């Protein structure tokens, strides 16, 4: 079984936009703790948050999921 590798991670997306976890969290309607958990792969991104991220940053969910 092959592992899927994202084209961009949340951390890379944040860095590209020069944002802190707090700033990124506010931009998509969540908390910095949630963003931290996403970056550490401790929590999956919910469909609601995925839509918010994709719409705000003009990316596709497949970019984050590595599909």
N, C-alpha and C positions, 0 to 999 in steps of 0.2 A: 504494500500500500504506500502510495506516495503522499508526502505531506504537502499541503497547500501553503504557499508563502504569499503573504499580502504584498501588493504592489507598493502600498504605503501604510505605515502604522499611524495610530493616533498621535504618538509622540512625534513622529516625523511631520505629520500634518500641522501639529501645534508649532513646531520649530519653523516650518515654512512660513507661518503667519506671525512668528515672533510673539507667541502668546504663552502665558502661564497656564497651569492647569485650571486655576480659578477663572481666568478670562475665557478660556475655551469652554469650560463648564457653563458659564453664564450665557455664552453665545448659542449653546444648543439646549439650554433649559435643564441642566442637571447640576450635580455638585462636584467639587474638586476631588472629593473622596471617590466618587464613581469614576471619574477620569483616571485617577491613579490606579484604580482596580483594573480598568480596561488596559492600561499600559503594562501592567504586570501580569496580564492574562488570568486574573483572578475572577473576572466577571465578564460575561458575554454582553455585547451591546444589544439592547432591546430593539425590537423593530421600530418602535416610536423614536428612539434616539438615533437609530441608523438613518431614518428618513430625515430627521433634523440635520444630522451631520452632512448627509449627501446634498440636501437642498442648500444649506448654508455655504458649503465649501465646493460645490459643483463637482462632486466626484460620484462614482457609482459604488454601490455596496460591494460589488465584486473586487473593487480596488482594495477594500479593507479586508475582505474575506480571502482574497487570493485565488479566486475562482477564474 
